[in-house]
Amino acid sequence: MSTRAQQYDATVVAREQVTPHLVRLTLDVPGFVSTGIADEWVGLVVPGQFQSRYYTVRSVDGTRLVLDVVVHATGLVTEWASGRSGDPVGQQVVLTEAKGSFLPPDDAGWLLLVGDLTALPAMTRIARENAAARPVRILAEVPDDSRIDGYFPDAEGVEVTWLALGDDGSSRLADVVEDIAWPEGPGYFWMAGESAQMRAIRKHLMRVRKLPSTHYDVMGYWRSVEKRQPRAVDPGPIWRAGKAAGKSDEEIWADYDAAQGDAER
């Protein structure tokens, strides 16, 4: 017997365009239970949709959550978060229960955090919550217009290096990690970004650096495609019609798959 994951009804109370690629949303989420893990993430379901997209919680204070959302030309959340379809402030969204994976071992004398634009919220929270215990070094690969003064904590022991993207705008993090000057002694390596880059980095950590699995965490946050394509079928109306008809989630998914198939013919 499966158990339904915890969900929370939330209200958007503020929206800020931090950079051309990053929108900050402040949510009021009554009853929210944080994991207390520095890289915790939640699933976000925006109005008119029924699929969730996952975002790291930049900060949490009581019932107030801050999410920094990376926006693209198209995407499930982009149109909504960018305000193109109306101001999201005041709108209701749904969050799934929080999860996290950041778990440095007791002998970790340093933290090395590497990531792209999608990893910024996690890296800043990890740094903020760990700088007092051990030195933190951050390597952040972002577009030139998204190097945000004051984004990371200005604390003793936190060192930040901004990295440029490749000439074609692609990630070069796998090459960066291969050339890192590693600190002495045991520590903890945390990294997130484009999935193909993360696969290459995992191999390097295992085969070249030979790090114990307890001393690193590498996560693919997104997959690169040559061109992001808008969906041929909007799932929102299908979801609403299915719910109004009393259909199960499985039946609604079947209707959506059938509509997708029709659109591709």
Backbone torsions as a table, in degrees:
resi	resn	phi	psi	omega
1	MET	NA	124.5	-178.4
2	SER	-84.6	152.7	177.9
3	THR	-112.2	127.2	-179.3
4	ARG	-66.1	134.0	179.2
5	ALA	-66.5	147.9	178.3
6	GLN	-60.8	137.5	175.0
7	GLN	-129.0	152.2	-178.6
8	TYR	-129.1	135.9	169.9
9	ASP	-82.8	132.1	-175.9
10	ALA	-132.3	156.1	176.9
11	THR	-120.2	132.5	175.7
12	VAL	-76.6	119.3	-177.6
13	VAL	-107.6	-13.1	177.5
14	ALA	-159.7	149.8	176.1
15	ARG	-138.6	134.6	179.7
16	GLU	-137.6	131.1	175.4
17	GLN	-84.6	97.0	-174.9
18	VAL	-73.1	-44.9	174.6
19	THR	-143.2	173.5	176.8
20	PRO	-58.5	-19.3	-175.8
21	HIS	-111.1	-1.3	-171.0
22	LEU	-136.7	123.9	177.3
23	VAL	-114.7	130.5	179.0
24	ARG	-100.3	125.2	178.6
25	LEU	-114.4	131.7	172.8
26	THR	-107.1	126.6	-176.0
27	LEU	-118.2	142.2	170.2
28	ASP	-100.6	119.3	-172.6
29	VAL	-127.3	86.7	179.9
30	PRO	-58.6	134.8	177.0
31	GLY	81.1	2.8	-176.9
32	PHE	-61.5	135.4	177.9
33	VAL	-113.8	113.5	179.2
34	SER	-80.5	148.3	174.6
35	THR	-74.8	-22.1	-173.1
36	GLY	79.4	1.7	179.9
37	ILE	-89.0	135.2	-168.6
38	ALA	-66.4	-24.3	179.4
39	ASP	-109.2	31.9	-176.3
40	GLU	-64.0	148.4	179.1
41	TRP	-131.8	159.0	178.2
42	VAL	-132.1	153.5	170.9
43	GLY	-85.2	135.6	-179.5
44	LEU	-114.4	124.7	175.8
45	VAL	-114.6	115.5	-174.6
46	VAL	-93.8	163.4	-177.6
47	PRO	-55.9	139.6	178.3
48	GLY	82.5	3.1	-179.9
49	GLN	-125.9	166.6	172.8
50	PHE	-133.0	0.5	174.6
51	GLN	-95.2	144.9	179.4
52	SER	-100.1	151.2	170.1
53	ARG	-123.7	146.1	-169.7
54	TYR	-102.1	136.7	-178.6
55	TYR	-137.5	141.8	177.3
56	THR	-75.8	141.4	177.8
57	VAL	-81.2	111.9	-179.5
58	ARG	-67.2	-39.0	177.1
59	SER	-158.2	156.0	176.4
60	VAL	-140.6	131.9	179.6
61	ASP	-140.2	98.2	-175.8
62	GLY	66.0	-118.7	179.8
63	THR	-94.9	1.6	-177.7
64	ARG	-97.9	122.9	177.2
65	LEU	-115.4	142.5	174.6
66	VAL	-116.1	124.4	176.5
67	LEU	-117.5	131.6	171.2
68	ASP	-101.1	113.0	-172.0
69	VAL	-102.7	123.3	174.5
70	VAL	-78.1	127.8	-178.9
71	VAL	-110.1	146.7	-178.5
72	HIS	-121.7	-175.9	176.9
73	ALA	-64.8	-39.4	176.8
74	THR	-137.9	166.0	177.6
75	GLY	153.8	164.2	-175.3
76	LEU	-60.6	-40.8	-176.2
77	VAL	-102.3	-21.3	-173.1
78	THR	-55.9	-50.4	-177.6
79	GLU	-57.2	-41.5	-178.0
80	TRP	-71.5	-52.1	-175.5
81	ALA	-66.4	-30.5	-179.3
82	SER	-75.3	-11.0	179.6
83	GLY	81.4	9.7	-178.3
84	ARG	-68.5	-26.3	-179.4
85	SER	-107.7	20.7	-179.2
86	GLY	120.6	152.0	-179.0
87	ASP	-64.6	121.6	179.9
88	PRO	-71.8	-14.8	-179.6
89	VAL	-62.2	129.4	-177.6
90	GLY	93.9	-11.9	-179.0
91	GLN	-82.5	157.3	179.7
92	GLN	-96.8	136.6	175.0
93	VAL	-130.8	172.5	177.2
94	VAL	-121.6	136.7	174.5
95	LEU	-115.7	142.7	172.0
96	THR	-89.3	166.9	-177.6
97	GLU	-61.1	148.6	-176.8
98	ALA	-76.2	146.9	173.7
99	LYS	-138.3	159.5	178.6
100	GLY	-157.1	166.3	-177.3
101	SER	-135.7	-6.7	-177.0
102	PHE	-65.1	117.4	-175.9
103	LEU	-151.5	78.8	179.1
104	PRO	-68.8	142.5	178.4
105	PRO	-70.6	164.2	-176.6
106	ASP	-61.8	-27.7	-176.0
107	ASP	-90.1	6.6	-177.9
108	ALA	-70.9	112.9	-179.7
109	GLY	-92.1	-6.2	179.7
110	TRP	-155.0	161.4	174.6
111	LEU	-123.6	134.7	174.9
112	LEU	-122.1	114.8	-175.5
113	LEU	-113.1	126.2	-178.7
114	VAL	-131.8	134.1	179.6
115	GLY	-172.6	170.5	176.8
116	ASP	-99.3	-162.0	-175.3
117	LEU	-57.9	-36.9	-178.3
118	THR	-68.4	-20.1	-177.1
119	ALA	-91.8	-6.7	-175.9
120	LEU	-55.4	-46.9	-178.0
121	PRO	-60.3	-42.5	-179.8
122	ALA	-66.0	-43.1	-177.0
123	MET	-65.0	-38.7	-179.8
124	THR	-69.2	-37.6	179.0
125	ARG	-70.1	-41.1	177.2
126	ILE	-59.1	-45.4	-179.7
127	ALA	-63.0	-44.1	-177.8
128	ARG	-61.8	-38.6	-174.3
129	GLU	-90.6	-5.5	-175.9
130	ASN	-125.4	-9.1	-174.1
131	ALA	-61.0	-30.4	-178.6
132	ALA	-72.1	-20.8	-175.0
133	ALA	-96.1	-28.5	-174.9
134	ARG	-163.4	155.0	177.4
135	PRO	-64.0	144.7	-178.9
136	VAL	-125.6	125.2	176.2
137	ARG	-114.0	130.5	-176.5
138	ILE	-119.8	130.2	171.9
139	LEU	-117.5	112.2	-173.9
140	ALA	-116.9	118.7	-179.7
141	GLU	-100.7	109.2	-176.2
142	VAL	-142.6	160.9	172.4
143	PRO	-58.2	154.0	-177.4
144	ASP	-56.1	-34.3	-177.0
145	ASP	-82.7	6.5	-180.0
146	SER	-120.9	20.4	172.5
147	ARG	-85.6	101.4	-165.6
148	ILE	-98.0	114.0	176.0
149	ASP	-60.9	129.9	176.8
150	GLY	80.4	6.9	-179.3
151	TYR	-67.7	-42.7	178.9
152	PHE	-91.2	154.7	-177.5
153	PRO	-63.1	135.3	176.6
154	ASP	-88.8	78.7	-174.5
155	ALA	-128.7	151.0	176.8
156	GLU	-61.0	134.2	179.2
157	GLY	93.3	-3.7	177.5
158	VAL	-104.7	119.6	179.8
159	GLU	-116.2	127.1	-176.4
160	VAL	-119.2	131.5	173.9
161	THR	-124.2	123.5	175.9
162	TRP	-88.3	133.0	-178.8
163	LEU	-112.8	143.0	177.3
164	ALA	-83.6	151.4	171.9
165	LEU	-72.6	167.6	175.0
166	GLY	-64.2	167.0	-177.6
167	ASP	-58.8	-29.1	179.5
168	ASP	-92.7	8.5	179.3
169	GLY	85.2	4.5	-178.2
170	SER	-89.5	165.5	-179.9
171	SER	-77.3	143.0	176.7
172	ARG	-122.4	23.4	-172.0
173	LEU	-64.3	-33.0	179.2
174	ALA	-60.8	-42.9	178.0
175	ASP	-66.4	-38.8	-179.7
176	VAL	-60.5	-46.1	-177.6
177	VAL	-64.4	-37.1	179.5
178	GLU	-63.1	-25.8	-177.3
179	ASP	-102.1	6.7	-178.2
180	ILE	-64.6	139.1	169.2
181	ALA	-87.4	105.3	-172.6
182	TRP	-77.7	141.7	175.3
183	PRO	-64.3	160.6	177.6
184	GLU	-77.0	151.1	174.6
185	GLY	78.8	175.3	-179.7
186	PRO	-71.5	144.8	177.6
187	GLY	-153.6	-160.0	-178.3
188	TYR	-137.8	126.5	-179.5
189	PHE	-105.9	123.5	178.6
190	TRP	-124.4	135.5	-176.2
191	MET	-151.5	146.1	176.7
192	ALA	-150.9	147.8	179.6
193	GLY	167.8	-148.2	-177.0
194	GLU	-67.2	136.6	-167.6
195	SER	-60.9	-42.3	-179.1
196	ALA	-63.8	-39.1	176.7
197	GLN	-63.3	-40.3	-178.5
198	MET	-66.6	-37.0	177.9
199	ARG	-62.2	-43.3	179.8
200	ALA	-64.5	-37.7	-178.6
201	ILE	-69.9	-39.7	176.7
202	ARG	-57.6	-44.6	179.2
203	LYS	-60.9	-41.0	179.7
204	HIS	-64.2	-43.4	-179.0
205	LEU	-64.7	-39.1	-178.2
206	MET	-76.5	-45.1	-169.8
207	ARG	-92.1	-32.1	-177.7
208	VAL	-101.3	-54.6	-179.9
209	ARG	-76.0	-25.5	-179.6
210	LYS	54.2	44.8	177.3
211	LEU	-75.5	139.9	171.9
212	PRO	-61.9	146.7	-177.9
213	SER	-61.5	-22.4	179.1
214	THR	-75.4	-9.3	-173.5
215	HIS	-110.8	14.5	173.8
216	TYR	-155.9	157.0	175.6
217	ASP	-143.9	118.1	-177.0
218	VAL	-125.7	122.4	-173.7
219	MET	-128.6	133.9	172.8
220	GLY	-84.5	112.8	-178.9
221	TYR	-86.8	-23.3	-176.7
222	TRP	-159.8	163.0	179.1
223	ARG	-113.6	135.6	179.4
224	SER	-82.1	138.0	170.7
225	VAL	-132.5	157.1	-176.7
226	GLU	-61.2	-37.5	178.6
227	LYS	-149.3	124.9	178.4
228	ARG	-69.6	127.2	-176.7
229	GLN	-103.7	135.7	173.1
230	PRO	-66.5	152.8	179.6
231	ARG	-69.0	137.9	178.9
232	ALA	-68.5	-27.5	-177.8
233	VAL	-130.1	127.8	176.6
234	ASP	-78.9	118.9	-177.2
235	PRO	-73.9	-16.0	-175.5
236	GLY	-56.9	-54.8	179.8
237	PRO	-61.0	-35.3	179.3
238	ILE	-65.1	-41.6	178.6
239	TRP	-63.1	-47.7	-177.4
240	ARG	-64.8	-41.8	179.5
241	ALA	-65.9	-39.6	179.3
242	GLY	-64.8	-43.3	179.1
243	LYS	-65.2	-39.9	179.3
244	ALA	-63.9	-28.8	179.7
245	ALA	-88.5	0.7	178.7
246	GLY	77.4	22.1	-178.5
247	LYS	-78.9	154.7	175.5
248	SER	-78.2	164.7	177.1
249	ASP	-58.4	-39.1	-179.8
250	GLU	-63.1	-40.0	178.7
251	GLU	-67.7	-37.7	178.8
252	ILE	-66.3	-42.0	176.7
253	TRP	-60.3	-39.8	178.7
254	ALA	-62.8	-41.4	177.2
255	ASP	-62.4	-41.2	-179.9
256	TYR	-65.0	-44.3	179.0
257	ASP	-61.6	-39.0	178.7
258	ALA	-65.4	-40.4	179.2
259	ALA	-66.4	-37.7	176.9
260	GLN	-62.7	-43.0	179.4
261	GLY	-62.0	-41.7	178.1
262	ASP	-62.5	-38.3	-177.3
263	ALA	-69.2	-28.0	-177.2
264	GLU	-84.3	-11.0	-178.4
265	ARG	-77.3	NA	NA
